[in-house]
Amino acid sequence: MKRTITSCFAVVLFILCSPSLLQAQKPVSFIYHQSLIFLRVKVNEKKNLLFLMDTGANISSIDNTTCELLNLPVLSSDSIAGTAGVEAVTIRKTKIVQFGGYTEKNMKLVCRDLSRFVTPGHEKLAGILGTDFMRKYAITIDYNKKTVLFSKKKPVLRKEKVVAFDMSGGIPRFEARFNDTLTTFVHFNSGVSLVYNPDIFVNVSHQQWSALKGLDKYLVPYTNMAGDGVGGRVQLPVVKISNIKFNGLEVVKPNIVVQPREGIFLADNAIGFFGNNLLEKYRKVTIDFFSNKIIMHNINSTVAMHTIKRRR
């Protein structure tokens, strides 16, 4: 029987990969473009494939044309529901996936059309690394040096700011309080593209926006933003609010971006998300999948306006 897979801007599905090989832990350089992290990956014998690192996907993906080029065997057929529609996909199997000093054998990936994704220099996107791979590590992202470190060791905390999350559908989820009135949840989706902006943007579902609007009738959009997702392009109202408080972190005067009632946002329990646009303000962070925490290593004058001291 055919199942439906849900997705924000990527794929959401649990498929476990075989155990990875023992790997050296060293930083890997990445390309940072419009708040997206791209890595050079080798799949089977094909080198220098451009992959997006996406916490909004709980299974990794590979583009249709790359699937055919590598002649990857089909395991099954499926479909994904995205922000604006549904797309048919197949599940494929690779022999080996490698980048830097990291290796994964017998990895399963969703074969799908990735041609609409934003890429540096309009280069073809070959695939997406999702949380099926990432959840085995504590991942340190240095936005200044443009490096990422995948560690098998649990981080040792000193005085860093820490924000806890849980895993919902394989995606990191954070409790958030908007404008000191609405307590809800948002995902961390590093697959959200946004041209650099010193402000912070957090997407919310239409249901979350309606609840927030019901608590403050004076909230109104001041502009619109165009967005691409599975199924096509959507127009997104943008609203300035007073604050968003996570557990131990306050973001002051952020923008919220309202998703329309389409695709996965048709569901009554749909929630919003934030991306690298927020975390890059801290310069260096660790996504600790062992303890389900994000660690902010740097609090400085650039980000002080967005934050408060950790609550005790």
C-alpha positions in Angstrom: 0.0 0.0 0.0 1.3 3.4 -0.9 2.2 5.8 1.9 2.4 9.5 2.0 5.6 11.2 3.3 5.3 14.7 4.6 8.0 17.4 4.1 8.6 21.1 4.8 11.0 21.9 2.0 12.5 18.5 1.9 11.5 14.9 2.8 10.1 13.6 6.1 10.3 9.8 6.5 12.0 7.4 8.9 14.3 4.9 7.2 17.3 3.6 9.2 20.6 3.2 7.4 23.1 0.6 8.1 25.8 1.4 10.7 28.4 3.8 9.5 32.1 3.1 9.4 34.5 4.3 12.1 35.4 7.8 10.9 38.1 10.4 11.7 36.6 13.5 13.2 37.8 16.6 11.4 36.1 19.8 10.1 34.7 19.7 6.6 34.5 23.0 4.6 31.0 23.9 3.3 29.6 26.4 0.8 27.2 28.9 2.4 24.7 30.4 0.1 21.4 32.1 1.0 21.4 30.6 4.5 22.0 27.1 3.1 24.9 24.7 3.9 26.2 22.7 0.9 28.8 19.9 1.0 30.8 18.1 -1.7 29.8 14.4 -1.5 30.9 11.3 -3.3 28.2 8.7 -4.0 29.4 5.3 -5.1 32.2 6.4 -7.6 30.8 9.8 -8.5 32.7 12.7 -6.9 32.0 16.3 -6.2 28.2 16.0 -6.0 26.5 19.1 -4.4 24.5 18.1 -1.4 22.4 20.3 0.9 22.6 19.7 4.7 19.0 19.8 5.8 17.6 19.3 9.3 14.1 19.6 7.8 14.5 16.2 6.2 14.6 13.0 8.2 15.7 10.9 5.2 18.3 11.9 2.7 17.5 12.5 -0.9 19.1 12.3 -4.3 18.0 14.0 -7.6 16.2 12.0 -10.3 18.9 12.6 -12.9 21.7 11.6 -10.5 19.7 8.4 -9.6 19.7 7.4 -13.3 23.3 8.4 -13.8 24.4 6.2 -11.0 21.9 3.5 -11.9 20.7 3.2 -8.3 18.4 0.2 -7.7 14.7 1.0 -6.8 13.5 -0.4 -3.5 10.0 1.0 -3.5 7.7 3.8 -4.6 6.2 6.5 -2.4 5.0 10.2 -2.4 5.8 13.3 -0.4 3.5 16.1 0.7 5.2 19.5 0.8 4.3 23.1 1.3 2.3 23.4 -1.8 1.5 20.0 -3.2 2.4 16.3 -3.5 5.2 14.7 -5.5 5.8 11.0 -6.5 9.2 9.6 -5.5 11.1 6.3 -5.4 13.4 4.9 -2.6 16.8 4.0 -3.9 19.9 2.3 -2.3 23.6 3.4 -2.6 26.7 1.3 -2.0 28.7 4.1 -0.3 28.3 7.8 0.5 31.4 9.8 1.5 32.5 13.4 2.3 35.5 14.6 4.2 36.4 11.7 6.5 32.9 10.5 6.8 31.5 7.3 5.2 28.1 5.6 5.2 27.4 2.3 3.6 24.2 0.9 2.1 22.4 4.2 2.6 18.8 4.6 1.5 17.7 7.8 -0.2 14.6 9.2 -1.7 14.9 9.8 -5.5 13.1 13.0 -6.4 13.1 16.2 -8.4 15.5 18.7 -6.7 15.7 21.1 -9.6 13.7 23.9 -7.8 16.1 24.2 -4.9 18.3 27.3 -4.6 22.0 26.5 -5.2 25.3 28.5 -5.4 26.0 29.6 -9.0 22.8 27.8 -10.1 24.7 24.5 -9.9 22.7 21.4 -10.1 21.7 20.0 -6.6 22.6 16.3 -6.5 21.1 15.5 -3.1 20.2 16.3 0.5 21.7 15.0 3.7 18.9 14.6 6.2 18.7 13.7 9.9 18.8 10.0 9.2 22.5 10.7 8.8 23.0 13.7 11.1 21.2 12.2 14.2 24.3 10.0 14.8 26.4 13.0 15.6 26.9 16.2 17.5 27.3 18.6 14.7 29.3 21.8 15.2 28.7 24.5 12.5 31.2 27.4 12.3 29.4 30.0 10.2 32.5 32.3 10.2 35.0 29.7 9.1 32.4 27.9 7.0 33.2 24.5 8.4 31.2 21.7 9.9 32.4 19.0 12.3 30.5 15.7 12.8 31.5 14.3 16.2 30.7 10.9 17.7 31.4 12.3 21.2 28.9 14.1 23.4 30.0 17.7 23.9 31.3 18.8 27.2 29.4 22.0 28.3 31.1 24.9 30.1 29.3 28.2 30.1 27.7 28.0 26.7 24.1 29.0 26.2 21.9 25.9 25.6 18.5 25.5 24.1 16.7 22.1 24.4 14.7 20.4 21.7 12.8 17.2 21.1 12.6 15.1 17.9 9.2 15.3 16.2 8.8 13.2 13.1 12.6 13.1 12.9 13.0 16.9 12.9 14.3 19.0 15.8 11.4 20.8 17.5 11.5 23.7 20.0 8.9 25.1 22.4 8.5 28.8 21.6 6.4 31.6 23.1 5.5 34.4 20.7 4.9 38.0 22.0 4.6 36.7 25.6 1.1 35.4 24.7 1.2 32.3 22.5 3.1 29.1 23.5 3.6 26.7 20.7 6.3 24.8 18.8 8.6 25.4 15.8 11.0 23.1 14.0 14.6 23.8 13.1 14.8 23.4 9.3 18.2 24.2 7.9 16.9 23.7 4.4 15.1 27.1 4.4 16.7 29.5 1.9 16.9 33.2 2.7 19.1 35.9 1.2 21.4 37.3 4.0 19.5 39.6 6.3 20.6 41.0 9.7 17.1 40.5 11.0 15.7 37.1 12.1 12.8 35.4 10.4 10.7 32.5 11.8 8.0 30.8 9.7 4.6 30.0 11.3 1.7 28.0 10.2 -1.6 29.7 9.3 -3.1 28.2 12.4 -0.4 29.6 14.6 -0.8 33.0 13.0 -4.6 33.0 13.5 -4.0 32.1 17.2 -1.5 34.9 17.6 -3.7 37.4 15.7 -6.6 36.5 18.0 -4.4 37.5 21.0 -3.3 40.8 19.4 -5.7 42.3 16.8 -3.2 45.0 15.9 -0.7 42.6 14.3 -0.7 43.1 10.5 1.7 42.0 7.7 4.0 44.8 6.4 5.3 43.0 3.3 5.2 39.7 1.5 7.9 37.2 0.7 8.0 34.6 -2.2 8.9 31.0 -1.3 9.4 27.8 -3.2 8.6 24.3 -1.9 7.3 20.9 -3.0 4.5 21.7 -5.3 5.4 25.2 -6.5 5.8 28.9 -5.4 3.8 30.5 -2.6 3.4 34.1 -1.3 4.1 34.6 2.4 2.9 37.5 4.5 5.6 38.9 6.8 4.8 40.4 10.3 7.1 42.1 12.8 6.5 41.0 16.4 8.0 42.0 19.8 9.8 38.7 20.7 10.0 34.9 20.6 11.2 33.1 23.7 12.7 29.7 23.5 13.9 27.8 26.6 16.7 30.1 27.8 16.8 32.3 24.7 14.9 35.4 23.7 14.9 36.7 20.1 13.9 40.4 20.1 11.8 42.0 17.3 11.9 39.1 14.9 9.8 38.8 11.8 7.3 36.0 11.4 6.5 34.6 8.0 3.1 33.1 7.6 2.7 29.9 5.6 -0.6 29.5 3.6 -3.0 26.7 4.1 -1.4 24.4 1.5 0.5 21.1 1.5 1.6 20.0 4.9 0.2 23.3 6.4 -3.3 22.2 5.8 -3.1 20.1 9.0 -4.6 21.6 12.1 -1.5 20.6 14.1 1.0 22.1 11.6 3.8 24.1 13.1 6.4 26.6 11.7 10.1 26.6 11.6 13.3 28.6 11.7 16.5 28.1 9.7 20.2 29.1 9.6 19.1 32.7 9.4 18.6 32.5 13.2 21.6 30.3 14.2 24.1 32.2 12.0 23.8 35.2 14.4 25.7 33.1 17.0 28.7 32.4 14.6 29.3 28.9 15.9 26.7 26.4 17.2 26.6 22.7 18.0 23.5 20.6 17.2 23.8 17.9 19.8 21.6 15.0 18.7 22.9 12.9 21.7 21.3 15.3 24.3 18.8 17.0 22.0 20.3 20.5 22.6 21.6 23.3 20.5 24.7 24.9 22.0 25.5 28.6 21.2 29.3 29.0 21.5 29.4 32.8 21.0 27.3 35.6 22.4 28.7 38.9 21.2 27.6 42.4 20.4 26.3 41.4 17.0 23.7 39.1 18.6 23.3 40.7 22.0 20.3 42.6 20.6 18.5 39.4 19.9 19.2 37.6 23.2 18.9 37.6 27.0 20.7 35.7 29.7 19.8 32.1 30.2 16.9 31.7 32.7 17.7 29.7 35.8 
